[in-house]
């Protein structure tokens, strides 16, 4: 019986140009979203490549300066080329966060958060690369990428295909004819909705395969991540078909059904996320960074006016490894290398302590947004997609921590020359520390993947129970 009904639905589909145009338009928008996501990630890759090319060029020029000693100017440049201060200024180390393959499908925070940093021995907490994303929704949502199309537009396709499933035959007066052929209302609804589910899911899978091919050409990703992604958004599609199926039992007109489904779409993808954002903003207001700016200016003036001996002593208390090369007559003079190192060290420690207060407030905001996202399906699905694409907040925080660790490593490397009054030789350039980003292996918790499936099943069970109660009465 279902097979016969599916054949009938296939014939009807080709007579309904509106439904075919809907699928075509959705496919075109999805394809454009792949182009949009690929363009963003490609631009970031090109920028990273240009940074690395510029670094190689600057490094080559510094090394060439060691060789050109035939003239007085050449000898002067050669003597300056190896000084730690010149290297720190002219040759900052690149710390880059290259995108993974799935990043073109879900750009996430990569569009609003820094994806590179030029590392020097000193760090400013007002540097844009050390900025913070304040809007909790921006931690999860992005622009028009493939995940955006699946999250927002795929439910609309389901609504267009499902809003008149039960009401059409009643409004056209063909329902009695179908009942004569032995089709019950439940069998009719089930056959029609499973046909549309299979159709739209097939279109989604074709687009998903195309997306994976394009993504893999950008950067490789694991098969597990691809399976998890497909399972996640297949569940999202299943959830919306269940919502459409639940409304069938209310016996509404096709227009009322369409309005109810659109209201559900607006509620899940607009009202609930904005309510979450409003709650987080009211509970944990955005802290201002202007306090750090004024604090940094004030502390820099105070530290600069300190007695050089006191500043050097403070530096040694927190950096005892450099006491072996300490020469009091040389290193306690104002503007000595150790004085400058002590200045930046003390300023960084005070700013870091001040910044920790701000970070605690921001962490509380982020934790609250993440905690309550399970009550907001749209935000929760996008968050899971960002996790799989390594474009979520945790990935950004991991990159920032790696940059901070590398900055400390680079500082230690240069300080061994700077504080012992030695210059670097060309052979020392080969020993520069190298920044490495260790991408964490993503394996989402089972409940994250099953979230839309479980939610859909709960809605289905609830609708069936309500229908049974209605029939009893």
Secondary structure, DSSP 8 states (H G I E B T S, - for coil): -HHHHHHHHHHHHHH-HHHHHHHHHHHHHHHHHHHHHHHHHHHHHHHHHHHHHHHHHHHHHHHHHHH--SSHHHHHHHHHHT-HHHHHHH--EEEE----GGGGT--GGGGTS--EEEE-SS--TTSGGG-----GGGGT--SSSHHHIIIIIHHHHHHHHHTTTTHHHHHHT-HHHHHHTT--HHHHHHHHHHHHHHHHHHHHHHHHHHHHHHHHHHS---HHHHHHHHHHHHHHHHHHHHHHHHHHTTT--HHHHHHHHHHHHHIIIIIHHHHHHHHHHHHS----SHHHHHHHHHHHHHHHTS-HHHHHHHHHHH-GGGGGG--HHHHTSTT-HHHHHHHHHHHHHHHHHHHHHHHHHHHHHHHHHHHHGGGSHHHHHHHHHHHHTT-SHHHHHHHHHHHHHHHHHHHHHHHHHHTTT----HHHHTT--------------HHHHHHHHHHHHHHHHHHHHHHHHHHH-
